[in-house]
Amino acid sequence: MKVGERRLLGRSDVPVTALSFGSAAIGGLYAPVPEGVETVRRALELGMRYLDTAPHYGAGTAERLIGEALEGVPRDSFTISTKAGRLLRPRRPGEEPDDQGFVDEPPVKREWDFSGDGVRRSLESSLERLGLDRVDVVLLHDPDEHEDEVYAEAYPALAALRDEGIVGAIGAGMNQAEMLTRFVQRLDLDVVLCAGRYTLLDQSALSELLPACAERGTSVVIGGVYNSGLLAGGTTYNYTAAPAELLERVERLRVVCDRHEVPLRAAAMRFPFGHTAVASVLTGCRTPAEAEDNAALFERDVPEDLWTDLRDGGLLAADVPVPSRGDR
Protein backbone atom coordinates (compact mmCIF):
# COMPACT_ATOMS: atom_id res chain seq x y z
CA MET A 1 0.00 0.00 0.00
CA LYS A 2 1.29 3.43 -0.95
CA VAL A 3 1.05 6.54 1.22
CA GLY A 4 -0.59 8.62 -1.51
CA GLU A 5 -3.26 6.16 -2.65
CA ARG A 6 -6.56 8.02 -2.80
CA ARG A 7 -10.14 7.22 -1.91
CA LEU A 8 -13.25 9.39 -1.88
CA LEU A 9 -15.10 10.19 1.34
CA GLY A 10 -18.56 8.66 1.27
CA ARG A 11 -20.58 9.83 -1.72
CA SER A 12 -18.65 13.09 -1.93
CA ASP A 13 -15.95 14.00 -4.42
CA VAL A 14 -13.45 14.77 -1.65
CA PRO A 15 -10.33 12.56 -1.87
CA VAL A 16 -8.10 11.50 1.01
CA THR A 17 -4.77 9.71 0.94
CA ALA A 18 -4.32 6.31 2.57
CA LEU A 19 -1.90 7.80 5.09
CA SER A 20 -2.93 11.20 6.36
CA PHE A 21 -1.32 13.85 8.56
CA GLY A 22 -2.75 14.55 12.01
CA SER A 23 -1.72 17.90 13.46
CA ALA A 24 -2.28 17.56 17.22
CA ALA A 25 1.44 16.92 17.69
CA ILE A 26 2.60 20.06 15.90
CA GLY A 27 0.12 22.00 18.03
CA GLY A 28 2.54 21.35 20.89
CA LEU A 29 0.91 18.32 22.49
CA TYR A 30 3.00 17.62 25.62
CA ALA A 31 6.14 19.31 24.24
CA PRO A 32 7.23 22.20 21.99
CA VAL A 33 7.54 21.44 18.28
CA PRO A 34 10.07 23.78 16.68
CA GLU A 35 9.87 22.20 13.21
CA GLY A 36 6.11 22.25 12.68
CA VAL A 37 6.11 23.98 9.30
CA GLU A 38 8.95 21.84 7.97
CA THR A 39 7.17 18.70 9.19
CA VAL A 40 3.98 19.56 7.29
CA ARG A 41 5.92 20.30 4.13
CA ARG A 42 7.85 17.03 4.36
CA ALA A 43 4.62 15.08 4.92
CA LEU A 44 3.18 16.61 1.76
CA GLU A 45 6.30 15.68 -0.20
CA LEU A 46 5.98 12.09 1.03
CA GLY A 47 2.40 11.81 -0.24
CA MET A 48 0.38 12.64 2.89
CA ARG A 49 -1.92 14.95 0.98
CA TYR A 50 -4.78 14.79 3.46
CA LEU A 51 -4.19 17.07 6.46
CA ASP A 52 -6.45 17.05 9.51
CA THR A 53 -6.45 19.87 12.05
CA ALA A 54 -8.64 21.63 14.63
CA PRO A 55 -8.83 24.86 16.62
CA HIS A 56 -8.30 22.75 19.75
CA TYR A 57 -4.77 21.70 18.74
CA GLY A 58 -2.57 24.20 20.50
CA ALA A 59 -5.47 26.70 20.65
CA GLY A 60 -5.06 27.56 16.97
CA THR A 61 -1.31 26.86 16.76
CA ALA A 62 -1.63 23.82 14.49
CA GLU A 63 -3.91 25.65 12.07
CA ARG A 64 -1.52 28.59 11.84
CA LEU A 65 1.48 26.35 11.21
CA ILE A 66 -0.37 24.41 8.52
CA GLY A 67 -1.41 27.68 6.91
CA GLU A 68 2.22 28.79 6.79
CA ALA A 69 3.32 25.44 5.36
CA LEU A 70 0.67 25.62 2.61
CA GLU A 71 1.74 29.02 1.30
CA GLY A 72 2.41 28.58 -2.40
CA VAL A 73 1.07 25.00 -2.50
CA PRO A 74 -1.53 24.52 -5.29
CA ARG A 75 -4.96 24.34 -3.62
CA ASP A 76 -6.15 21.36 -5.63
CA SER A 77 -3.11 19.29 -4.61
CA PHE A 78 -4.22 18.64 -1.01
CA THR A 79 -7.30 17.93 1.10
CA ILE A 80 -7.77 19.56 4.48
CA SER A 81 -10.25 19.03 7.29
CA THR A 82 -10.80 21.09 10.39
CA LYS A 83 -13.25 20.80 13.22
CA ALA A 84 -15.97 22.75 15.01
CA GLY A 85 -17.21 22.68 18.59
CA ARG A 86 -14.66 24.75 20.45
CA LEU A 87 -14.45 28.50 19.88
CA LEU A 88 -11.33 30.43 20.89
CA ARG A 89 -11.55 33.79 22.63
CA PRO A 90 -8.91 36.05 24.25
CA ARG A 91 -8.20 35.29 27.90
CA ARG A 92 -9.55 37.88 30.30
CA PRO A 93 -7.26 39.48 32.91
CA GLY A 94 -6.59 37.01 35.69
CA GLU A 95 -7.94 33.95 33.83
CA GLU A 96 -5.85 30.82 34.08
CA PRO A 97 -4.59 29.17 30.87
CA ASP A 98 -6.43 26.08 29.63
CA ASP A 99 -4.89 22.82 30.81
CA GLN A 100 -5.33 20.65 27.73
CA GLY A 101 -1.86 19.16 27.38
CA PHE A 102 -0.56 21.66 24.80
CA VAL A 103 2.45 23.85 25.54
CA ASP A 104 3.23 27.42 24.47
CA GLU A 105 -0.38 28.23 23.59
CA PRO A 106 -1.47 31.76 22.71
CA PRO A 107 -3.41 33.64 25.43
CA VAL A 108 -6.87 32.33 24.53
CA LYS A 109 -9.59 30.23 26.12
CA ARG A 110 -11.59 27.41 24.57
CA GLU A 111 -15.39 27.51 24.86
CA TRP A 112 -17.69 24.71 23.82
CA ASP A 113 -20.19 25.81 21.19
CA PHE A 114 -22.21 23.46 19.00
CA SER A 115 -24.80 26.04 18.02
CA GLY A 116 -25.39 26.71 14.35
CA ASP A 117 -23.84 30.14 14.70
CA GLY A 118 -20.91 28.64 16.60
CA VAL A 119 -20.21 26.16 13.79
CA ARG A 120 -20.06 28.94 11.21
CA ARG A 121 -17.98 31.22 13.41
CA SER A 122 -15.56 28.37 14.10
CA LEU A 123 -15.10 27.73 10.38
CA GLU A 124 -14.56 31.42 9.66
CA SER A 125 -11.88 31.64 12.35
CA SER A 126 -10.20 28.47 11.11
CA LEU A 127 -10.04 29.81 7.55
CA GLU A 128 -8.40 32.97 8.85
CA ARG A 129 -5.75 31.02 10.77
CA LEU A 130 -5.17 28.69 7.82
CA GLY A 131 -5.00 31.51 5.29
CA LEU A 132 -7.41 29.62 3.02
CA ASP A 133 -10.69 30.52 1.37
CA ARG A 134 -12.13 27.04 1.93
CA VAL A 135 -11.57 23.70 3.62
CA ASP A 136 -12.73 20.40 2.18
CA VAL A 137 -14.15 18.78 5.31
CA VAL A 138 -15.60 20.03 8.61
CA LEU A 139 -15.97 17.59 11.51
CA LEU A 140 -17.82 18.09 14.78
CA HIS A 141 -15.14 17.68 17.45
CA ASP A 142 -15.75 15.61 20.60
CA PRO A 143 -19.47 16.37 21.13
CA ASP A 144 -19.64 13.77 23.94
CA GLU A 145 -21.68 16.04 26.24
CA HIS A 146 -23.57 17.81 23.46
CA GLU A 147 -25.43 15.11 21.54
CA ASP A 148 -28.82 16.82 21.61
CA GLU A 149 -27.27 20.07 20.39
CA VAL A 150 -25.71 18.21 17.48
CA TYR A 151 -29.12 17.06 16.27
CA ALA A 152 -30.80 20.40 16.90
CA GLU A 153 -28.19 22.87 15.62
CA ALA A 154 -24.69 21.69 14.76
CA TYR A 155 -25.60 19.07 12.16
CA PRO A 156 -28.15 21.28 10.36
CA ALA A 157 -25.47 23.98 10.15
CA LEU A 158 -22.95 21.53 8.69
CA ALA A 159 -25.49 20.17 6.22
CA ALA A 160 -26.25 23.72 5.08
CA LEU A 161 -22.54 24.40 4.55
CA ARG A 162 -22.36 21.31 2.36
CA ASP A 163 -25.54 22.14 0.48
CA GLU A 164 -24.21 25.63 -0.20
CA GLY A 165 -20.98 24.18 -1.59
CA ILE A 166 -18.88 25.88 1.10
CA VAL A 167 -17.44 22.50 2.17
CA GLY A 168 -17.33 19.24 0.26
CA ALA A 169 -17.87 16.75 3.09
CA ILE A 170 -19.05 16.74 6.70
CA GLY A 171 -18.77 14.42 9.67
CA ALA A 172 -17.70 14.00 13.28
CA GLY A 173 -14.52 13.06 15.09
CA MET A 174 -14.47 11.36 18.50
CA ASN A 175 -12.59 8.98 20.78
CA GLN A 176 -15.66 6.76 21.16
CA ALA A 177 -17.62 4.58 18.77
CA GLU A 178 -21.09 4.52 20.35
CA MET A 179 -22.13 8.12 19.68
CA LEU A 180 -20.50 8.07 16.25
CA THR A 181 -22.68 5.06 15.44
CA ARG A 182 -25.83 6.97 16.36
CA PHE A 183 -24.71 9.90 14.23
CA VAL A 184 -24.09 7.63 11.24
CA GLN A 185 -27.47 5.96 11.65
CA ARG A 186 -29.47 9.17 12.13
CA LEU A 187 -27.60 11.75 10.03
CA ASP A 188 -26.26 12.05 6.50
CA LEU A 189 -22.53 12.07 7.14
CA ASP A 190 -19.75 11.60 4.60
CA VAL A 191 -17.08 10.61 7.12
CA VAL A 192 -16.33 9.88 10.74
CA LEU A 193 -12.93 10.12 12.38
CA CYS A 194 -12.70 7.42 15.04
CA ALA A 195 -9.65 7.63 17.31
CA GLY A 196 -8.34 4.66 19.26
CA ARG A 197 -11.34 2.38 18.81
CA TYR A 198 -10.15 0.31 15.86
CA THR A 199 -6.61 -0.81 16.58
CA LEU A 200 -4.66 -3.97 17.24
CA LEU A 201 -5.60 -3.54 20.91
CA ASP A 202 -9.18 -2.27 20.69
CA GLN A 203 -11.67 -3.30 18.01
CA SER A 204 -14.77 -1.93 19.75
CA ALA A 205 -15.71 0.03 16.61
CA LEU A 206 -16.21 -3.26 14.78
CA SER A 207 -19.39 -4.27 16.59
CA GLU A 208 -21.65 -1.42 15.42
CA LEU A 209 -19.83 1.61 13.99
CA LEU A 210 -18.01 0.04 11.07
CA PRO A 211 -21.02 -2.04 9.93
CA ALA A 212 -23.22 1.08 10.12
CA CYS A 213 -20.70 3.03 8.05
CA ALA A 214 -20.53 0.26 5.45
CA GLU A 215 -24.32 0.13 5.25
CA ARG A 216 -24.73 3.91 4.97
CA GLY A 217 -21.78 4.54 2.67
CA THR A 218 -19.97 6.64 5.28
CA SER A 219 -16.17 6.59 5.13
CA VAL A 220 -14.03 6.09 8.22
CA VAL A 221 -10.73 7.74 9.02
CA ILE A 222 -8.91 5.91 11.81
CA GLY A 223 -6.82 7.89 14.27
CA GLY A 224 -4.96 6.79 17.38
CA VAL A 225 -3.68 3.55 15.81
CA TYR A 226 -0.98 3.38 18.50
CA ASN A 227 -3.50 3.89 21.33
CA SER A 228 -1.65 7.02 22.52
CA GLY A 229 1.75 5.36 22.30
CA LEU A 230 1.47 1.84 23.67
CA LEU A 231 1.80 0.23 20.22
CA ALA A 232 4.70 2.53 19.35
CA GLY A 233 7.05 1.56 22.17
CA GLY A 234 5.47 3.71 24.89
CA THR A 235 3.78 2.77 28.15
CA THR A 236 0.58 4.84 27.96
CA TYR A 237 -2.79 3.59 26.78
CA ASN A 238 -5.56 6.10 26.11
CA TYR A 239 -3.38 8.79 27.73
CA THR A 240 -2.91 6.97 31.04
CA ALA A 241 -0.45 4.39 32.32
CA ALA A 242 -1.12 1.05 30.63
CA PRO A 243 -2.17 -1.85 32.89
CA ALA A 244 0.07 -4.89 33.11
CA GLU A 245 -2.21 -7.11 31.04
CA LEU A 246 -2.04 -4.70 28.11
CA LEU A 247 1.74 -4.42 28.37
CA GLU A 248 1.89 -8.20 28.20
CA ARG A 249 -0.46 -8.28 25.20
CA VAL A 250 1.66 -5.74 23.34
CA GLU A 251 4.75 -7.87 23.96
CA ARG A 252 2.94 -10.88 22.46
CA LEU A 253 1.98 -8.79 19.44
CA ARG A 254 5.60 -7.70 19.09
CA VAL A 255 6.88 -11.28 19.19
CA VAL A 256 4.61 -12.25 16.30
CA CYS A 257 5.60 -9.19 14.28
CA ASP A 258 9.29 -9.85 14.92
CA ARG A 259 8.84 -13.39 13.67
CA HIS A 260 7.72 -11.94 10.34
CA GLU A 261 10.32 -9.14 10.40
CA VAL A 262 7.59 -6.49 10.48
CA PRO A 263 7.78 -3.60 12.96
CA LEU A 264 4.76 -3.53 15.26
CA ARG A 265 4.08 0.08 14.24
CA ALA A 266 3.85 -0.98 10.59
CA ALA A 267 1.30 -3.67 11.43
CA ALA A 268 -0.66 -1.19 13.58
CA MET A 269 -0.92 1.28 10.68
CA ARG A 270 -1.93 -1.39 8.16
CA PHE A 271 -4.44 -3.27 10.32
CA PRO A 272 -7.47 -0.92 9.93
CA PHE A 273 -7.51 -1.38 6.15
CA GLY A 274 -8.90 -4.86 6.59
CA HIS A 275 -12.33 -3.22 6.84
CA THR A 276 -13.80 -1.88 3.61
CA ALA A 277 -15.24 1.24 5.28
CA VAL A 278 -11.79 2.55 6.22
CA ALA A 279 -10.51 5.21 3.83
CA SER A 280 -7.45 6.53 5.64
CA VAL A 281 -5.24 6.13 8.68
CA LEU A 282 -4.14 9.30 10.41
CA THR A 283 -0.85 9.63 12.29
CA GLY A 284 0.85 12.56 13.98
CA CYS A 285 4.43 13.63 13.26
CA ARG A 286 6.56 16.07 15.25
CA THR A 287 9.56 16.30 12.93
CA PRO A 288 10.37 15.74 9.25
CA ALA A 289 12.26 12.60 10.31
CA GLU A 290 9.13 11.23 12.00
CA ALA A 291 7.13 11.91 8.84
CA GLU A 292 9.72 9.99 6.83
CA ASP A 293 9.66 7.12 9.32
CA ASN A 294 5.87 6.89 9.28
CA ALA A 295 5.76 6.89 5.48
CA ALA A 296 8.42 4.18 5.23
CA LEU A 297 6.70 1.99 7.81
CA PHE A 298 3.33 2.45 6.14
CA GLU A 299 4.66 1.09 2.87
CA ARG A 300 6.31 -1.97 4.45
CA ASP A 301 5.08 -5.29 3.17
CA VAL A 302 2.93 -7.07 5.78
CA PRO A 303 2.51 -10.77 4.93
CA GLU A 304 -0.91 -12.33 5.33
CA ASP A 305 0.63 -15.03 7.51
CA LEU A 306 1.22 -12.39 10.19
CA TRP A 307 -2.51 -11.84 10.58
CA THR A 308 -3.07 -15.61 10.61
CA ASP A 309 -0.55 -16.00 13.42
CA LEU A 310 -2.22 -13.21 15.41
CA ARG A 311 -5.54 -15.04 15.10
CA ASP A 312 -4.00 -18.39 15.99
CA GLY A 313 -2.39 -16.82 19.03
CA GLY A 314 -5.67 -15.38 20.28
CA LEU A 315 -4.53 -11.81 19.64
CA LEU A 316 -7.22 -11.18 17.02
CA ALA A 317 -10.68 -12.74 16.99
CA ALA A 318 -11.63 -14.91 14.04
CA ASP A 319 -14.29 -12.44 12.87
CA VAL A 320 -11.96 -9.42 12.74
CA PRO A 321 -11.27 -8.57 9.08
CA VAL A 322 -7.62 -8.29 8.17
CA PRO A 323 -5.86 -6.78 5.17
CA SER A 324 -4.92 -8.88 2.17
CA ARG A 325 -2.37 -8.25 -0.54
CA GLY A 326 -5.21 -7.29 -2.86
CA ASP A 327 -6.36 -4.46 -0.62
CA ARG A 328 -5.66 -0.97 -1.89
Secondary structure, DSSP 8 states (H G I E B T S, - for coil): --TT-EEE-TTSS-EEESEEEE-TGGGTBSS--TTHHHHHHHHHHTT--EEE--TTTTTTHHHHHHHHHTTTS-GGG-EEEEEESEEEEE--TT-----SSBSS--SEEEEE--SHHHHHHHHHHHHHHHT-S--SEEEEE--TT-HHHIIIIIHHHHHHHHHTTS-SEEEEEES-SHHHHHHHHHS--SEEEEESSSSSS--GGGTTHHHHHHHHT-EEEEE-TTGGGGGGT-SEETTEE--HHHHHHHHHHHHHHHHTT--HHHHHHHGGGGSTTEEEEEEE-SSHHHHHHHHHHHTS---HHHHHHHHHTTSS-TTS----TT--
